[in-house]
Amino acid sequence: MIESGNPLFWRATLALCLGSFMIFANVYVTQPLLPMLAQAFDVSPLAAGWTFTVTTLTLGLSLLFWGPLSDALGRRWIMLLTMSGATLLTLLLSFTKDYTSMLVLRAVQGILLAGLPAIAIAWMGDEFSRKAMLLAVGLYIGGNSLGGISGRLIGGFVGDWLGWSEAFLVMTLLSITCLLLFALLLPPSQHFEPRPLRPRQMAADLGGHLRNPLLLLAYLIGGFNFFIFVNQYSYITFVLADAPYTLPASLLGMLFLTYLSGTFGSSISGRAGQRWSQPACMAAGILILMLGSLLTLVDSLLMIVLGLLVNSFGFFFAHSSASSWVSQNAQRARASASSLYLLFYYSGASAGGFYLNPFWEWLGWPGVILGSWLILLLTFGLSIWLRSLKLAVETGRDSAKIALDVQPEQTK
């Protein structure tokens, strides 16, 4: 197994971080363009948001396919193939002339963008030691946040400067660069053990994961946290594009630099998880996210940005902890276990906008925060429950071990 500090560890981790960077830059490139797209295609803010929502929806659903497929056929070549297809679709998006075509291409792109996220953590679980994996997952999710930042910056700045179609052209060049580096750096799998592609067994594995409360609670925590976090950003772009702020697309893109605090949060989550329990880290991250949400209610651009920085740190700290927790606690079929986590995660991203829209229509941004707090109180409670459940499981195992140790002594 690859240990942390080994040169091969850093090479593999860099490859996966670059792949993650490329994937999430493509996912989020349209988010700062939403007001521009709404005007260009004469659609509502909710309809414009579908350029983001449809991608996360198909991405999440496709994870159920790519993860189990990689359990049977291998990890590396599927990641390369899907990344190549997603890059081609980014190029095609730059030539789109109508809104329906854009939505169709973004939906298909979501299917291909799912390939790497469905497999990457399972690849780490195959090749890395437990300690190395905790560190690598934090860095990998940091790559997610950096990709999200870069995609939004490209969308915002290039869209404001040249137009939305040119933003997709620049994204194509970035994607090709990341794809080539990924192919050169990622080492071949050494510990992957293929399993026959059996649909009934795949369904049984998925059902087993869903029946495992240690996994199901983490799925719900990750999904509902993202349900709130990412859609807050979608609604805040409309707040800041309107009076009294009237920020252009380029400055709306810079708003997503607040994700940098999330990169830091995810990078330290592995070490924090070694010191404290991962459910405790999830709970702490959720509390921080709740605090940041309150800060955005202050009628000041500086306080809104500060609140989003706090939000990002708390969310990614919790997300990294939940993601690595799933891979460690899956008894078998790690890729499908990770895929289910990401299905909940991206389904949350797709559904959260619809959940928050009535709050937005009712009270504006304060309504969005009210709706956010209702869900975050739920996920905080789930994280406390998960911690109690894990302690109960560990106590039961310790008791069984003591019984086994004592029994032979009593029969002597």
C-alpha positions, 0 to 999 in steps of 0.5 A: 500500500502507498504510504503518506510521504512516499513520492508515489503518494504525492504523484498520485494525489496530484493527479487526482487533485488535477482531475478533480480540479478539471471536473468541478471547474466544468460543473460550476462555470455557469454559476456566475453567468446565471444573470447573464444567461437569464438575460441572453436567453430571456428566461427566469432566474430559476430557469437560468439556474438549470444550466447548473442544476441539470448538470449536478442532477445527471452527475449524481444519478450517473455515479450509480453507474460509474462506481460499480462499473469500475469495481468490475472493469478497473478505475484508471481507464474509465476516469480518462475516458469520461474526462475526455468526453466531458472536455469535448462537450465543453467545446460544443457548449461554446457553439450553442445557439439556443437554451434547450441545446445548452441544457441537453449538452449540460445534462450529457456532460454531467453524465461524463463528469461523474466518472472521476468523482465516482471512482477517485476515492475508491482508487485511493481506498485500493492503493493508499494506507488508511493514514495516507488516505485520510490525508489524500482525501482532504487534499483531493476535496481541496482540489474540488474547491479550487476547481469550483473557484476557477470555473466560476472565475473563468465564467465571471471574468471571461463572460464579462470580458468576451461573452459566455460562449468564450468562457466555455472555450477557455474552459476547454483549453484548461480541461485539455491541460488537466487531462494530459497531466492526469494521464501522465501522473496517475500510476497504474493500480497495484491492488485493485481486485476486479469483481464480476459485473453482476447487476443483481450483486450491484443492486444488493451492494447498494441496498446493503450500503443504504441499510448500513446506518453508519453510511446512511447517516453520512449520506444524509449529512453530506447531501443536505449540507450541499443542498443548502451550501451551493444553492446559497451561492446561486441566490446570492449572485442575484442579491449582489447583481441587484441594487445597491451592490450592482456587481458585474459578472466578473466581480460575481465570479470573484465572490467564489474566491471565498471557496479558498477557506474551504480548501483550507478546511478540507486539507486539515480535516484529515488530521482533525479526524485522526485527533477527534472522531469524524462525526464530531468534525461533521458537527463542528463544520455544520455549526460553523456553516450556520454561523457564516450564514447568519453573518451574511444577513448583515447589510454590508458587502464585507460582511457577506463576503466574510460570512461566505468565507466562514460558510465555505470553511465549515462546509468543506470541513464537514464534507471531507470528514463525511466523504472519507468516513464513507470509504472507511466504513464500507465493508465492501464495494467501496466505489459504489459506497462512495458513489451513493454518497455523491448521489445524495450530495449532488441530488442535494445540489439539484433539489436545494434551489427548488426548496429555497425558492419559496423562501426567496419569493417570501422574504428574499435573502433572509428567507433563504437563510431561514430555510438554510437553518432549518435544514442545518439543524437537521444535519447537526442532529444527524451528526450527533446521532452518527457519533453516538451510533459509532460509539455504541458499535465500538463498545459492542465490539470491545465487549465481544473481544473481552468475552472472547479473551475471558472465555478460554481462561474460564474453561481452563 
